[in-house]
Structures are given as structure tokens and as C-alpha cells.
Amino acid sequence: MAERSAMHRVLVIQELLTTIFQFLGEGSQTLRPTLNALVRVCKTFHEPAMKELWSTQKSLLPIILVLLGGAIQVRDVQPVGYDSDDEDDDDEDEDGRTRVLYLQRDLNVQDVELLRRYALRVRELELDTGYRRYIVDSSIAQAFEDERIRPLFPRLTKLSWYTRSSRPSLAQFEPFYRVVLAPEVKSIHLKGGLDSRLLSPIPERCLKVENITVHDEEEERYSYDMPPLRDSGFPFGWPQWCLLMPTLRTLSLCLFPDGATSNRSLWRHMPVWSLPIRILHLETNDVRRAADFLTNAKLEYLISIKIRLTRRPKLPSCEEVEELFKAISDACCTNKLQKISIFKAPFHRGYQSTEIRNKESHIIRSDVFEPLLKLTDMSKLKIHGPGGWYWDLDDALISQLCKTWTRLRTLVLDPNDRWPSKSRITLRTLESFIRAAPVLTDFGATIDATNAPKSEVQRVLRASDGRHQTAMRKLRLDHSQIDSVPNFAAFLCSLFPNVRGMDAGNSEKREACFVDRRSSSRETSWSRVASFLLPFRFFVAQEQLWLMADDIADPLARLAACRAILSKANISHPGAAACTTHYSSMTEGVPA
């Protein structure tokens, strides 16, 4: 009571005190000593400070060092051939010795209670296999297998395993990995590679796991693969493992070949397997690997699938892309899957593709998307920059997708990649959005707006009966072709009055990606189109401008009225004057 009376009144409020300690716990490492000091100040500070200090641990060392000096002892080992001159001057361990932690005696009741006191606070743990200057003896792992301790962290909800090197480190730390697996763990992240020995104990010890991620952290140094779990001592196959994971909701896997193709046939001949997952993330450099993985899958509850192409992705053929789409549609329930995303990870600097360009077999045509039309509840299809794919799509495909997927909100078909010939997607596609895609908010593709006379623009606007597509927020038309900047800017502003952003392309970046330098002038034009669309108040004025055009016959009067509307809306934008002039000229000859 005396402690509380001596404290500032604000700190007596538990919520504020907790917020302060959370800030210290989530801050930089320089704040950790402050948190340690607050633990020893008073009983009021002790509990919230300890909670923040122990809730997230980057290694097992803190919990092991709790018993240092009692059941656990340390001895120094001088490395063979050690030369003190080789060490950095600012190294903490100037003598270069390696500390070995080992179990001196069996754990007694006091040791178990001490471990429990700290371990109950841990919620997130990163099990690292590489400790600088420390070697943990296997006897400690054996002691932690004691029934009085296991699971070591009973309230653990998130576990990350980071394999820095290879099999020796895995063999050394595998016993600790088994000990820390707890029934309350919901998220498991295996970084740096996969061994089936890491997956085998999960169904037995983690009864509520919802998210499993297998991620290759060091792409350049290692090439791991996700095998069908028939080797490496795994006691049963992938289908049986899936049956033991009824609570799994998110699965993220790397599918990287390592020079051999044998695993492709293993996946294809795998018995039918199913998982109740809602989200699936696949990372690969070959779309065939993703198709093989999904060949015998039954994912009836899947809502979203993401495929990340990385590590110098191979250029797929049209048949391979169609095979992937067919595998997706066959594996998923037709009225459940809502989102499909295929995208490319950033390449390393200096990367240049060695694929042969412009092969007829690598041109992806509209009929490739036919398997996806079986999916009836799609809201997002995004294929963005997968790495050198060639496209030849048309208006009929876009119209069919919009009519089939009535709830479609995002449709992006690789607008910033390569189209080997003139695009067959025209202004009619944008016109169809008013009737068939009223909720579409994000559209991207390469369209052809060249040789579109004023009469064509007016025809499209008349066909829309004065209606607008008000849901559209972003257009991605990077490589589209245009002739007249004001012509097309006026068309977009009238058809999509609420557009707030547009990707206009970057000529330098495109040239770095092996795009014809002649496209730079077109991209300069696109940046001008985008400049007309950016101010939000300018969009609102467009409706008034077009409604006014039919009522005023005199061009000069129309121009004066346009300027008056823009002035009243307080719009000061470089493109405003050009667009008002263009509005007045475009409406000449239009019957009142």
C-alpha cells in the first residue's frame, strides 16, 4: 500500500501501466535494461514488466540460464587454432572462448517450480539453432523431457524455428523442438528449410494449430524442397498427416526443385488428400510444381490461394498455365474459392532472364482461363508481374469473367508485363464494366486505345446511357497504347468518376526489364493521363461538365461554363485548363 501511495496517480491505473510497459517491451534493445530495472523497483511494477520481458523470446537461452549455477553449469572451451588477433576489437567475448552449458544433476522440485514460473509467461518463441559462443549439451534437452515440465511452455501460441545451417544443428536442437511444442500453439513458422522430422510431432503435440508456414529464408544459399513426407524417417505419408490436422486454417509451403524431377511424380501419384484450410500460400519458381501439388488435393473450404514465383522463375508454356488453372478449379469447391493471386517476388539486382522470348507456345490466350469459369463466387483474380509471361487476351474474356463473377472486385491481368502483339482488349471492355461489373474497384490490363476517334468515345459514352461505374478506385494500364492524352483522360474521368489512382508506368524501369525503348514516349503520355486523374475534386466536376455539354451549343459558352465549374470547385491543377478546352472541343457537333 505504501508503494502505491508513493506512485504517481496515473500509474495506479492498470491499463496505462500496461501500455507503458508494452511500449518498452516492443521498443529497441536499448530499452530492455530499463525494463529489467523496473522489475526490481516495486511489486506493482514487477508483474507487468516481467510479462513484457518474457512474452516474446528470441531463443531458448533465457529459460536455460534460469537454472545456471544450480542444475545447469557452464564450462569454457578454448577453440582449436584460436588466434585472439582474428577477433574484432568490439567483440564482447574477447578471449574467444565457447561456453558449454551442461546438466550437472537431475532437476528437483525447486528447479521445476522455477522453470514453470518463467515459462508460463512465454507466448512467442523463436527456436534458433545458432547461438554465438554457446553450445547446449543434449543432456539439458533430455532433462526437459521430464513429465513434470513437458510441455516446457504451456501457454505458447506462436513458434518459429530458424535453421541456420544443416543437419548437425537440426540433430542438436530437434529434442528441444519436440519439448516446446505445446497444445496451445496456433502458429508454427519453419524458416530456412524443411525436414519431415519437424512436421511429424505437430499433430500429436499441437492440438489447436491453425497456421503452418515453411519458408526458405536464404534463397541464394540453400535450395530446399517440400517433399511428400515419405522419406527422412517420416512414419506415414502426406495424406495421413493431413488427416491429423483438423484445426489447420492457413498453410504456406515452399516448392523448390533441386535439380531433380522425381518429386514431381511423387506428388502426382500421391493418394487423394484433403485439408480444412482456408488460405493456401505456395512459393515456387515453376508453375508446374504448384499444379503437381494441387493435382490430388481436395480443399473444400479454401477461400484464398496465393502463388509467389521467385528465384528466377521459369517461363511457363500456355499448356502449363492452363494445367495450373485446372488443378486449382478441380481442387477447390466451386462456390467457396474467392481469391486467386499469382505474383512475382523482386529479382536480385543484375538478374537477367535467359529464356527464349516470343515463343508461340508461351503466349497465354483467353481460352486458358476457361477452367476458372467453373468458380462462381470469385471476388479477386490478380496476376501481377509473374516474370516474362506473354499475353494475348481479348474483350470477350473480360466480359465473360465479369458476367460469371458478379461479385468481382479486383481483376488484374499482368498490366506491366509483355504483350507480344497489339492488345485485343479495347475501350469496349471498360464500357462493359458499367453493366457487368458494378462493384469492380481495381482493374489492370494492357488495352488498345489507339485510333479511337472522338466518335468512338462518344459512342461508348452514349451506350452507357449517362451511367457511371462509381466503384472503380484504381486503374493499372501501364503498357496500354493511346493516341490522344486529353481524349482518353476525358473518357476515363467520365466513365469512372471516383478513380483515385492510376499506374502510369516508369520508362526507366521498363527499359531495365527489356521493354522496347520506343515505349518511353507512350509511357510519358500515360503519366500525363494520370496527372489528370489524381485530384479527387476534379473527378466530382466531371459529371457536371458532361451534363452541361448537351445544354450549351456555343463552344465559347461551354468553355466559360467549364472554367466556372472548376473555379467554383476550387480546382487548381495543371491539367484542368487543358481538359476544359478539350471538353468544349469534344462536344462540338453533339446534338442538344
FIMAR-283887 format. One record per residue (C-alpha): residue number from 1; x, y, z. Coordinates in Angstrom, 3 decimals. Example, Ala and Ser with C-alpha at 12.3 -4.5 7.8 and 13.67 -1.06 7.14 Angstrom:
# residues 2
REC  num         x         y         z
REC    1    12.300    -4.500     7.800
REC    2    13.670    -1.060     7.140
This chain:
# residues 592
REC  num         x         y         z
REC    1     0.000     0.000     0.000
REC    2     2.890     2.322     0.803
REC    3     4.347     1.639    -2.645
REC    4     1.089     2.566    -4.381
REC    5     0.692     5.767    -2.351
REC    6     4.209     6.836    -3.348
REC    7     3.476     6.351    -7.068
REC    8     2.047     8.957    -9.373
REC    9    -1.731     8.639    -9.518
REC   10    -1.677     7.970   -13.278
REC   11     0.439     4.844   -12.798
REC   12    -2.127     3.352   -10.454
REC   13    -4.404     2.850   -13.484
REC   14    -3.580    -0.675   -14.607
REC   15    -4.383    -0.087   -18.308
REC   16    -1.977     2.861   -18.549
REC   17     0.747     0.992   -16.713
REC   18     0.377    -1.979   -19.057
REC   19     0.555     0.303   -22.110
REC   20     3.780     1.884   -20.858
REC   21     5.438    -1.480   -20.354
REC   22     4.250    -2.701   -23.741
REC   23     5.946     0.301   -25.317
REC   24     9.172    -0.533   -23.511
REC   25     8.930    -4.200   -24.430
REC   26     8.304    -3.542   -28.125
REC   27    10.943    -0.832   -28.396
REC   28    14.615    -1.081   -29.279
REC   29    17.113    -3.188   -27.371
REC   30    18.310    -0.070   -25.556
REC   31    15.022    -0.064   -23.612
REC   32    15.464    -3.602   -22.297
REC   33    17.761    -2.567   -19.394
REC   34    15.090    -0.054   -18.370
REC   35    12.527    -2.824   -18.288
REC   36    14.887    -5.024   -16.263
REC   37    15.388    -2.227   -13.751
REC   38    11.645    -1.671   -13.380
REC   39    11.208    -5.322   -12.431
REC   40    13.189    -4.660    -9.248
REC   41    11.625    -1.299    -8.321
REC   42     8.444    -2.473    -6.591
REC   43     5.811    -5.181    -6.570
REC   44     3.447    -3.035    -8.628
REC   45     5.952    -2.768   -11.472
REC   46     7.216    -6.328   -11.196
REC   47     4.351    -8.200   -12.836
REC   48     3.731    -6.026   -15.952
REC   49     7.470    -5.639   -16.558
REC   50     8.082    -9.386   -16.268
REC   51     5.184   -10.032   -18.631
REC   52     6.732    -7.866   -21.345
REC   53    10.233    -9.222   -20.780
REC   54     9.205   -12.846   -21.167
REC   55     6.197   -12.806   -23.509
REC   56     8.443   -12.962   -26.607
REC   57    11.741   -14.844   -26.581
REC   58    14.281   -14.953   -29.407
REC   59    15.946   -18.150   -28.192
REC   60    15.935   -20.876   -25.547
REC   61    18.942   -19.448   -23.743
REC   62    16.998   -17.264   -21.247
REC   63    14.955   -20.186   -19.924
REC   64    18.058   -22.392   -19.770
REC   65    20.078   -19.745   -17.935
REC   66    17.367   -19.539   -15.259
REC   67    18.914   -22.698   -13.778
REC   68    22.519   -21.557   -14.260
REC   69    24.549   -22.109   -11.116
REC   70    22.229   -24.834    -9.883
REC   71    21.243   -27.794   -12.012
REC   72    22.978   -26.280   -15.056
REC   73    26.637   -25.368   -15.092
REC   74    28.919   -23.771   -17.656
REC   75    32.437   -24.575   -18.715
REC   76    34.718   -22.766   -21.152
REC   77    36.244   -24.448   -24.153
REC   78    39.157   -22.863   -26.000
REC   79    38.621   -23.399   -29.754
REC   80    41.430   -25.213   -31.520
REC   81    43.627   -22.865   -33.537
REC   82    42.110   -19.778   -31.955
REC   83    44.005   -16.540   -32.556
REC   84    42.947   -13.529   -30.500
REC   85    44.201   -11.197   -33.239
REC   86    41.474   -12.519   -35.542
REC   87    38.676   -11.252   -33.302
REC   88    37.070    -7.847   -33.703
REC   89    38.013    -5.294   -31.087
REC   90    34.386    -4.669   -30.160
REC   91    33.540    -8.341   -29.600
REC   92    32.008    -8.998   -26.217
REC   93    33.950   -12.249   -25.730
REC   94    37.491   -11.034   -26.216
REC   95    39.000   -14.342   -25.116
REC   96    37.189   -16.175   -27.931
REC   97    36.086   -19.000   -25.644
REC   98    32.958   -21.048   -26.290
REC   99    30.683   -21.690   -23.314
REC  100    29.208   -25.155   -22.954
REC  101    26.007   -25.436   -20.930
REC  102    25.505   -28.882   -19.413
REC  103    23.317   -30.583   -16.810
REC  104    25.163   -31.158   -13.540
REC  105    22.387   -33.004   -11.699
REC  106    18.765   -34.057   -12.063
REC  107    16.090   -31.414   -11.741
REC  108    14.465   -31.241    -8.320
REC  109    11.112   -29.780    -7.283
REC  110    12.560   -26.293    -6.791
REC  111    14.075   -26.324   -10.296
REC  112    10.777   -27.363   -11.850
REC  113     8.887   -24.623    -9.995
REC  114    11.457   -22.019   -11.061
REC  115    11.192   -23.053   -14.708
REC  116     7.417   -23.024   -14.575
REC  117     7.346   -19.549   -13.065
REC  118     9.142   -18.068   -16.082
REC  119     7.930   -20.434   -18.818
REC  120     4.258   -19.664   -18.139
REC  121     4.869   -16.090   -19.303
REC  122     6.220   -17.031   -22.755
REC  123     3.727   -16.606   -25.611
REC  124     6.043   -16.400   -28.645
REC  125     9.326   -18.241   -29.138
REC  126    11.910   -18.296   -31.901
REC  127    13.852   -21.527   -31.614
REC  128    17.209   -20.587   -33.104
REC  129    19.769   -23.258   -33.964
REC  130    22.812   -20.991   -33.869
REC  131    23.994   -19.407   -30.588
REC  132    27.110   -17.296   -30.639
REC  133    29.630   -18.540   -28.048
REC  134    27.233   -21.123   -26.589
REC  135    26.843   -24.867   -27.014
REC  136    23.854   -26.503   -25.327
REC  137    24.538   -30.064   -24.253
REC  138    21.960   -32.697   -25.217
REC  139    21.605   -33.662   -21.535
REC  140    19.592   -30.469   -20.983
REC  141    17.111   -31.454   -23.687
REC  142    16.743   -34.872   -22.077
REC  143    16.065   -33.235   -18.707
REC  144    13.363   -31.050   -20.258
REC  145    11.580   -34.215   -21.425
REC  146    10.606   -34.748   -17.785
REC  147     6.848   -35.251   -17.463
REC  148     6.770   -32.578   -14.754
REC  149     7.971   -29.976   -17.282
REC  150     6.617   -31.024   -20.659
REC  151     5.408   -29.020   -22.446
REC  152     8.077   -26.543   -21.491
REC  153     5.950   -23.513   -22.477
REC  154     2.327   -24.491   -21.778
REC  155     0.921   -21.115   -22.897
REC  156     2.982   -20.808   -26.071
REC  157     0.874   -19.721   -29.078
REC  158     3.489   -18.934   -31.765
REC  159     6.653   -20.896   -32.542
REC  160     9.359   -20.061   -35.093
REC  161    12.166   -22.449   -35.967
REC  162    15.144   -20.940   -37.784
REC  163    17.641   -23.495   -39.127
REC  164    20.787   -21.519   -39.796
REC  165    22.876   -24.370   -41.132
REC  166    22.272   -28.022   -41.932
REC  167    21.732   -31.460   -40.395
REC  168    24.083   -31.208   -37.374
REC  169    22.192   -28.239   -35.949
REC  170    18.885   -29.961   -36.629
REC  171    20.026   -33.091   -34.817
REC  172    21.212   -30.992   -31.872
REC  173    18.040   -28.955   -31.441
REC  174    15.358   -31.410   -32.538
REC  175    14.835   -32.617   -28.913
REC  176    14.205   -29.017   -27.807
REC  177    11.766   -28.551   -30.692
REC  178     9.719   -31.524   -29.510
REC  179     9.726   -30.271   -25.928
REC  180     8.441   -26.773   -26.755
REC  181     5.547   -27.986   -28.924
REC  182     2.522   -27.247   -26.765
REC  183    -1.224   -27.915   -27.122
REC  184    -1.982   -24.169   -27.265
REC  185     0.368   -23.431   -30.198
REC  186    -1.637   -21.930   -33.070
REC  187     1.107   -20.721   -35.412
REC  188     4.283   -22.559   -36.472
REC  189     6.843   -20.929   -38.766
REC  190     9.719   -23.078   -40.071
REC  191    12.280   -20.722   -41.597
REC  192    15.322   -21.715   -43.595
REC  193    14.256   -25.150   -44.797
REC  194    12.134   -28.178   -44.093
REC  195    12.760   -31.603   -42.672
REC  196     9.893   -34.029   -42.221
REC  197    11.113   -34.662   -38.670
REC  198     9.903   -31.141   -37.866
REC  199     6.373   -31.851   -39.090
REC  200     5.863   -35.333   -37.687
REC  201     5.338   -34.377   -33.989
REC  202     2.987   -31.458   -34.733
REC  203    -0.312   -33.422   -34.947
REC  204     0.468   -35.258   -31.712
REC  205     1.550   -32.302   -29.585
REC  206    -0.182   -29.250   -31.109
REC  207    -3.915   -29.785   -30.888
REC  208    -5.003   -26.277   -31.926
REC  209    -2.520   -25.300   -34.648
REC  210    -4.114   -23.074   -37.302
REC  211    -1.168   -21.756   -39.291
REC  212     1.904   -23.602   -40.610
REC  213     4.487   -21.763   -42.712
REC  214     7.529   -23.384   -44.325
REC  215     9.701   -20.587   -45.659
REC  216    13.087   -20.555   -47.399
REC  217    14.768   -17.579   -45.767
REC  218    18.094   -17.709   -47.614
REC  219    17.179   -18.271   -51.233
REC  220    20.650   -17.878   -52.676
REC  221    22.461   -20.271   -50.353
REC  222    20.008   -23.122   -49.971
REC  223    17.503   -24.902   -52.172
REC  224    15.057   -26.841   -50.040
REC  225    12.076   -28.758   -51.315
REC  226     8.744   -29.693   -49.828
REC  227     8.702   -33.499   -50.224
REC  228     5.577   -35.656   -49.945
REC  229     6.840   -36.723   -46.495
REC  230     7.647   -40.293   -47.429
REC  231    11.326   -40.078   -46.645
REC  232    13.594   -38.726   -43.895
REC  233    12.127   -41.104   -41.337
REC  234     8.574   -39.781   -41.532
REC  235     6.379   -42.657   -40.288
REC  236     3.487   -42.036   -42.696
REC  237     2.673   -40.098   -45.831
REC  238     1.278   -36.655   -46.542
REC  239    -2.421   -37.702   -46.748
REC  240    -2.280   -39.329   -43.315
REC  241    -0.538   -36.285   -41.853
REC  242    -3.279   -34.039   -43.256
REC  243    -5.986   -36.134   -41.604
REC  244    -4.400   -35.433   -38.219
REC  245    -4.631   -31.629   -38.663
REC  246    -8.370   -30.825   -38.353
REC  247    -7.779   -27.315   -36.966
REC  248    -5.323   -26.114   -39.632
REC  249    -6.577   -22.989   -41.416
REC  250    -3.515   -21.477   -43.155
REC  251    -0.743   -23.428   -44.888
REC  252     2.322   -21.815   -46.510
REC  253     4.859   -24.006   -48.304
REC  254     7.956   -23.695   -50.484
REC  255     8.001   -25.902   -53.584
REC  256    11.527   -25.636   -54.930
REC  257    13.107   -28.322   -57.127
REC  258    16.779   -29.014   -56.567
REC  259    17.805   -30.245   -59.991
REC  260    15.765   -33.463   -59.789
REC  261    12.248   -34.102   -61.074
REC  262    11.474   -37.255   -59.115
REC  263     9.381   -35.418   -56.533
REC  264     7.035   -34.182   -59.270
REC  265     5.979   -37.754   -59.999
REC  266     5.638   -38.434   -56.260
REC  267     3.141   -35.615   -55.877
REC  268     1.214   -36.684   -58.973
REC  269     0.886   -40.282   -57.756
REC  270     0.049   -39.289   -54.202
REC  271    -3.353   -40.566   -52.954
REC  272    -6.117   -38.018   -52.646
REC  273    -5.540   -35.813   -49.615
REC  274    -7.641   -33.076   -48.035
REC  275    -7.222   -30.282   -45.505
REC  276    -9.795   -27.912   -43.971
REC  277    -7.552   -24.904   -44.701
REC  278    -8.996   -21.524   -45.712
REC  279    -5.795   -19.932   -47.020
REC  280    -3.004   -21.572   -49.055
REC  281     0.295   -19.865   -49.915
REC  282     2.726   -21.575   -52.299
REC  283     6.207   -20.327   -53.174
REC  284     7.934   -21.795   -56.217
REC  285     9.900   -20.947   -59.340
REC  286     7.900   -23.244   -61.623
REC  287     4.114   -23.239   -62.038
REC  288     4.265   -26.979   -62.765
REC  289     5.285   -27.605   -59.171
REC  290     2.206   -25.805   -57.892
REC  291    -0.006   -27.749   -60.324
REC  292     1.530   -31.056   -59.196
REC  293     0.955   -30.185   -55.540
REC  294    -2.746   -29.488   -56.200
REC  295    -3.346   -32.459   -58.515
REC  296    -4.758   -34.823   -55.865
REC  297    -5.816   -32.191   -53.341
REC  298    -9.364   -31.697   -52.113
REC  299    -9.584   -28.286   -50.460
REC  300   -13.324   -27.880   -49.986
REC  301   -13.048   -24.934   -47.588
REC  302   -10.315   -22.993   -49.390
REC  303   -11.125   -19.290   -49.812
REC  304    -7.816   -17.815   -50.980
REC  305    -4.767   -19.154   -52.814
REC  306    -1.557   -17.201   -53.414
REC  307     1.304   -18.408   -55.611
REC  308     4.561   -16.480   -55.272
REC  309     7.014   -17.003   -58.119
REC  310    10.590   -16.390   -57.063
REC  311    14.208   -17.451   -57.539
REC  312    14.382   -16.819   -61.280
REC  313    11.002   -18.271   -62.279
REC  314    10.852   -20.390   -65.406
REC  315     8.825   -19.102   -68.330
REC  316     5.716   -21.334   -68.495
REC  317     4.006   -22.531   -71.626
REC  318     0.349   -21.885   -72.339
REC  319    -0.450   -25.534   -71.543
REC  320     1.327   -25.341   -68.180
REC  321    -0.649   -22.275   -67.115
REC  322    -3.879   -23.976   -68.191
REC  323    -2.840   -27.062   -66.204
REC  324    -2.340   -24.886   -63.121
REC  325    -5.751   -23.238   -63.502
REC  326    -7.383   -26.635   -63.982
REC  327    -5.671   -28.012   -60.859
REC  328    -6.943   -25.030   -58.860
REC  329   -10.534   -25.377   -60.067
REC  330   -10.551   -29.163   -59.519
REC  331    -9.056   -28.952   -56.022
REC  332   -11.407   -26.271   -54.710
REC  333   -15.131   -26.084   -54.156
REC  334   -16.701   -24.078   -56.985
REC  335   -18.752   -21.860   -54.672
REC  336   -16.096   -21.376   -51.955
REC  337   -12.890   -20.119   -53.595
REC  338   -12.931   -16.323   -53.788
REC  339    -9.369   -15.108   -54.351
REC  340    -6.523   -16.178   -56.657
REC  341    -3.234   -14.247   -56.694
REC  342    -0.146   -15.071   -58.743
REC  343     2.709   -12.640   -58.333
REC  344     6.461   -12.357   -58.607
REC  345     8.989   -11.707   -55.871
REC  346    11.536    -8.947   -56.634
REC  347    14.532   -10.239   -58.569
REC  348    18.038    -9.764   -57.293
REC  349    19.891    -6.809   -58.735
REC  350    21.559    -7.614   -62.017
REC  351    19.275   -10.541   -62.804
REC  352    18.655   -11.117   -66.497
REC  353    16.362   -13.773   -67.888
REC  354    17.863   -16.379   -70.204
REC  355    14.509   -17.597   -71.514
REC  356    13.835   -17.521   -75.240
REC  357    11.264   -14.821   -75.913
REC  358     8.242   -14.731   -78.219
REC  359     7.697   -18.473   -78.476
REC  360     4.251   -19.237   -79.809
REC  361     3.767   -21.939   -77.160
REC  362     4.402   -19.401   -74.381
REC  363     1.685   -16.942   -75.419
REC  364    -1.164   -17.216   -72.911
REC  365    -4.514   -16.861   -74.658
REC  366    -8.051   -16.310   -73.447
REC  367    -9.094   -19.970   -73.537
REC  368    -6.547   -20.732   -70.785
REC  369    -8.945   -19.144   -68.278
REC  370   -11.805   -21.490   -69.138
REC  371   -11.213   -23.848   -66.141
REC  372   -11.572   -20.897   -63.753
REC  373   -15.052   -20.101   -65.060
REC  374   -16.353   -23.049   -63.029
REC  375   -15.704   -20.966   -59.912
REC  376   -18.840   -18.946   -59.239
REC  377   -18.010   -16.814   -56.185
REC  378   -14.744   -15.163   -57.224
REC  379   -14.059   -11.659   -55.942
REC  380   -10.364   -11.349   -56.849
REC  381    -8.152   -12.546   -59.707
REC  382    -4.753   -10.899   -59.652
REC  383    -1.880   -11.973   -61.894
REC  384     0.751    -9.309   -61.463
REC  385     4.294    -9.399   -62.838
REC  386     4.941   -13.175   -62.673
REC  387     8.098   -12.779   -64.732
REC  388     8.047   -12.631   -68.504
REC  389     4.643   -14.146   -69.217
REC  390     3.258   -13.280   -72.650
REC  391    -0.415   -12.438   -73.047
REC  392    -2.936   -12.368   -75.887
REC  393    -6.338   -11.675   -74.329
REC  394    -9.476   -10.084   -75.763
REC  395   -12.652    -8.225   -74.830
REC  396   -14.717   -11.412   -74.834
REC  397   -12.670   -12.875   -71.964
REC  398   -13.031    -9.777   -69.767
REC  399   -16.761    -9.635   -70.464
REC  400   -17.184   -13.333   -69.680
REC  401   -15.250   -13.049   -66.407
REC  402   -17.371   -10.094   -65.294
REC  403   -20.643   -11.832   -66.168
REC  404   -19.636   -15.086   -64.430
REC  405   -18.188   -13.446   -61.319
REC  406   -20.871   -10.967   -60.296
REC  407   -19.063   -10.118   -57.049
REC  408   -15.724    -9.388   -58.734
REC  409   -13.826    -6.556   -57.038
REC  410   -10.255    -6.995   -58.321
REC  411    -9.278    -8.054   -61.843
REC  412    -5.601    -7.518   -62.661
REC  413    -4.142    -9.381   -65.636
REC  414    -0.460    -8.513   -65.669
REC  415    -0.639    -4.929   -66.975
REC  416     3.084    -4.266   -66.657
REC  417     4.430    -7.352   -68.401
REC  418     4.900    -8.205   -72.058
REC  419     2.278    -8.484   -74.758
REC  420     3.959    -9.697   -77.969
REC  421     1.472    -8.010   -80.284
REC  422    -1.195    -5.345   -80.269
REC  423    -3.642    -5.929   -77.432
REC  424    -7.119    -7.122   -78.399
REC  425    -8.617    -5.550   -75.267
REC  426   -10.227    -2.271   -76.324
REC  427   -12.419     0.518   -74.959
REC  428   -15.422    -1.791   -75.138
REC  429   -14.028    -3.651   -72.117
REC  430   -14.178    -0.526   -69.965
REC  431   -17.700     0.103   -71.222
REC  432   -18.821    -3.382   -70.138
REC  433   -17.849    -2.683   -66.511
REC  434   -20.903    -0.429   -66.113
REC  435   -23.320    -3.255   -66.894
REC  436   -21.461    -6.394   -65.785
REC  437   -19.061    -5.319   -63.000
REC  438   -20.763    -2.700   -60.815
REC  439   -18.591    -3.448   -57.753
REC  440   -15.208    -3.714   -59.528
REC  441   -12.732    -1.457   -57.698
REC  442    -9.344    -2.439   -59.175
REC  443    -8.707    -3.233   -62.848
REC  444    -5.437    -3.819   -64.641
REC  445    -4.582    -4.963   -68.165
REC  446    -2.992    -3.767   -71.363
REC  447    -5.642    -2.209   -73.565
REC  448    -5.532    -0.648   -77.022
REC  449    -6.959     2.866   -77.214
REC  450    -5.142     3.919   -80.387
REC  451    -7.042     5.119   -83.421
REC  452   -10.053     5.753   -81.198
REC  453   -11.711     8.808   -82.773
REC  454   -13.954    11.201   -80.929
REC  455   -16.946     9.465   -82.430
REC  456   -15.881     6.165   -80.812
REC  457   -15.521     7.802   -77.422
REC  458   -18.908     9.442   -77.846
REC  459   -20.432     6.112   -78.927
REC  460   -19.183     4.429   -75.755
REC  461   -20.496     7.248   -73.612
REC  462   -23.892     7.177   -75.319
REC  463   -24.051     3.386   -74.929
REC  464   -23.618     3.822   -71.187
REC  465   -26.789     5.981   -71.115
REC  466   -25.089     8.521   -68.910
REC  467   -24.354     5.914   -66.244
REC  468   -21.046     5.648   -64.432
REC  469   -19.084     2.907   -62.754
REC  470   -18.705     4.569   -59.368
REC  471   -16.983     1.685   -57.568
REC  472   -13.731     1.853   -59.585
REC  473   -10.867     3.234   -57.489
REC  474    -7.670     2.172   -59.261
REC  475    -6.665     1.543   -62.874
REC  476    -3.476    -0.288   -63.835
REC  477    -2.947     0.426   -67.528
REC  478     0.844     0.655   -67.593
REC  479     1.563    -0.613   -71.101
REC  480    -1.684     0.347   -72.773
REC  481    -1.490     2.226   -76.066
REC  482    -3.072     5.641   -76.602
REC  483    -3.012     8.374   -79.229
REC  484    -4.674    11.354   -77.584
REC  485    -3.982    12.114   -73.943
REC  486    -6.928    14.514   -73.389
REC  487    -9.246    12.244   -75.347
REC  488    -8.579     9.261   -73.135
REC  489    -8.330    11.264   -69.907
REC  490   -11.783    12.697   -70.553
REC  491   -13.121     9.246   -71.317
REC  492   -11.774     7.760   -68.064
REC  493   -12.965    10.678   -65.950
REC  494   -16.467    10.375   -67.361
REC  495   -16.778     6.613   -67.153
REC  496   -15.096     6.220   -63.731
REC  497   -15.671     9.458   -61.785
REC  498   -14.340     8.065   -58.498
REC  499   -10.961     6.768   -59.691
REC  500    -8.334     7.875   -57.196
REC  501    -5.164     6.351   -58.570
REC  502    -3.640     5.043   -61.753
REC  503    -0.392     3.216   -62.500
REC  504     1.206     5.194   -65.312
REC  505     4.373     3.188   -65.787
REC  506     8.033     4.085   -65.436
REC  507    10.069     4.205   -68.624
REC  508    13.432     3.630   -66.920
REC  509    12.161     0.590   -65.044
REC  510    10.543    -0.789   -68.191
REC  511    13.777    -0.423   -70.157
REC  512    15.601    -2.275   -67.392
REC  513    13.065    -5.085   -67.838
REC  514    13.898    -5.479   -71.550
REC  515    10.982    -3.465   -72.938
REC  516    11.321    -1.734   -76.294
REC  517    12.686     1.781   -75.814
REC  518    10.094     3.077   -78.251
REC  519     7.501     2.665   -75.496
REC  520     9.012     5.508   -73.461
REC  521     7.048     8.192   -75.329
REC  522     3.812     6.281   -74.755
REC  523     4.577     5.989   -71.049
REC  524     5.230     9.719   -70.904
REC  525     1.742    10.183   -72.309
REC  526     0.335     7.828   -69.698
REC  527     1.902     9.871   -66.924
REC  528     0.063    12.885   -68.340
REC  529    -3.208    10.939   -68.309
REC  530    -2.584    10.007   -64.682
REC  531    -1.934    13.642   -63.787
REC  532    -5.465    14.482   -64.959
REC  533    -6.979    11.839   -62.696
REC  534    -5.215    12.452   -59.399
REC  535    -7.156    15.313   -57.711
REC  536   -10.314    13.909   -56.202
REC  537   -12.302    17.159   -56.563
REC  538   -11.576    17.076   -60.274
REC  539   -13.463    13.783   -60.582
REC  540   -16.569    15.273   -59.000
REC  541   -16.581    18.129   -61.503
REC  542   -16.562    15.772   -64.498
REC  543   -20.207    14.800   -64.099
REC  544   -21.250    18.453   -64.161
REC  545   -19.096    19.130   -67.212
REC  546   -20.569    16.321   -69.264
REC  547   -24.171    17.049   -68.242
REC  548   -23.628    20.677   -69.203
REC  549   -22.214    19.797   -72.649
REC  550   -25.584    18.839   -74.132
REC  551   -27.288    22.027   -72.927
REC  552   -24.921    24.691   -74.312
REC  553   -24.485    24.879   -78.069
REC  554   -21.906    27.668   -78.300
REC  555   -18.298    26.344   -77.824
REC  556   -17.160    29.589   -76.173
REC  557   -20.077    29.449   -73.778
REC  558   -19.242    25.823   -72.979
REC  559   -15.630    26.757   -72.286
REC  560   -16.671    29.612   -69.991
REC  561   -19.076    27.324   -68.152
REC  562   -16.351    24.683   -67.715
REC  563   -13.989    27.237   -66.216
REC  564   -16.726    28.495   -63.917
REC  565   -17.428    24.985   -62.614
REC  566   -13.737    24.303   -61.988
REC  567   -13.318    27.679   -60.298
REC  568   -16.340    27.065   -58.086
REC  569   -14.936    23.657   -57.122
REC  570   -11.671    25.429   -56.202
REC  571    -9.645    23.161   -58.502
REC  572    -6.155    24.405   -59.296
REC  573    -4.456    21.675   -61.281
REC  574    -2.095    21.886   -64.297
REC  575    -4.315    19.590   -66.356
REC  576    -7.544    21.447   -65.635
REC  577    -7.153    24.120   -68.331
REC  578    -6.209    21.571   -70.995
REC  579    -9.143    19.355   -70.106
REC  580   -11.676    22.191   -70.141
REC  581   -10.543    23.166   -73.623
REC  582   -10.783    19.548   -74.671
REC  583   -14.279    19.178   -73.215
REC  584   -15.515    22.136   -75.218
REC  585   -13.984    20.808   -78.454
REC  586   -15.186    17.230   -77.967
REC  587   -18.800    18.267   -77.638
REC  588   -18.909    20.084   -80.976
REC  589   -21.495    18.558   -83.240
REC  590   -23.241    16.702   -80.459
REC  591   -26.996    17.252   -80.808
REC  592   -28.628    19.070   -77.950
